[in-house]
């Protein structure tokens, strides 16, 4: 029984480590929103929990070139569809 408890604890720790690693590689949460690519831009309004540091970039819209790894950029194409979701 003790061995089972130890294994359960190790598995839980491994899961935490994996979550932390994914946050380091995806600080803005873009990977969780890739399902938006190809959808209508109005679908963005229905997404809950979007970061405050969000930029929706329309075609030919001027944007600053400064990089912020925690900023979520959602790029919209000329057909009003989500083209890309990236950190930056």
C-alpha positions in Angstrom: 0.0 0.0 0.0 2.9 2.4 0.8 4.4 1.7 -2.6 1.1 2.6 -4.3 0.9 5.8 -2.4 4.5 6.7 -3.4 3.8 6.0 -7.0 0.6 8.1 -7.0 2.6 11.0 -5.5 5.3 10.7 -8.1 2.8 10.6 -11.0 1.1 13.7 -9.6 4.4 15.6 -9.4 5.3 14.6 -13.0 2.0 16.1 -14.1 2.7 19.3 -12.3 6.2 19.5 -13.9 4.6 19.0 -17.3 2.1 21.8 -16.7 4.9 24.1 -15.6 7.0 23.3 -18.6 4.1 24.1 -21.0 3.5 27.5 -19.2 7.1 28.4 -19.8 6.8 27.5 -23.5 3.4 29.2 -23.8 3.2 32.1 -21.4 0.2 33.7 -23.1 -1.9 30.6 -23.4 -2.0 30.6 -27.2 -1.8 26.8 -27.5 -5.1 26.3 -25.7 -6.8 28.7 -28.2 -5.6 27.1 -31.5 -9.1 25.8 -32.0 -10.1 29.3 -33.0 -8.0 29.2 -36.1 -10.4 29.1 -39.1 -13.4 30.3 -37.1 -15.2 33.6 -37.5 -13.7 36.5 -35.7 -16.9 37.1 -33.8 -16.3 33.8 -32.0 -13.6 35.4 -30.0 -16.2 37.3 -28.0 -17.6 34.0 -26.6 -14.2 32.8 -25.3 -14.0 33.2 -21.5 -10.8 33.8 -19.6 -8.9 35.6 -22.3 -5.9 37.5 -20.9 -6.1 41.2 -20.3 -3.0 41.5 -22.5 -4.8 40.7 -25.7 -4.4 42.1 -29.2 -6.8 41.3 -32.0 -5.0 42.3 -35.2 -7.1 43.0 -38.3 -5.7 43.0 -41.9 -3.5 46.0 -42.6 -3.8 47.2 -39.0 -0.6 48.9 -37.7 0.8 47.4 -34.6 3.9 48.0 -32.5 6.7 45.6 -33.1 7.7 45.3 -29.4 7.6 41.7 -28.2 5.7 40.7 -25.0 5.7 37.0 -24.3 2.7 37.3 -22.1 0.6 39.1 -24.8 -1.8 37.1 -26.8 -2.1 38.1 -30.5 -5.0 36.9 -32.5 -4.6 37.6 -36.2 -7.7 38.1 -38.4 -7.6 37.5 -42.2 -9.4 39.5 -44.9 -12.4 37.1 -44.8 -12.9 37.9 -41.1 -11.6 34.5 -39.9 -9.0 33.8 -37.3 -5.7 33.2 -39.1 -3.2 32.8 -36.3 -3.1 32.7 -32.5 0.4 33.5 -31.0 2.2 35.0 -28.1 4.0 38.2 -28.7 
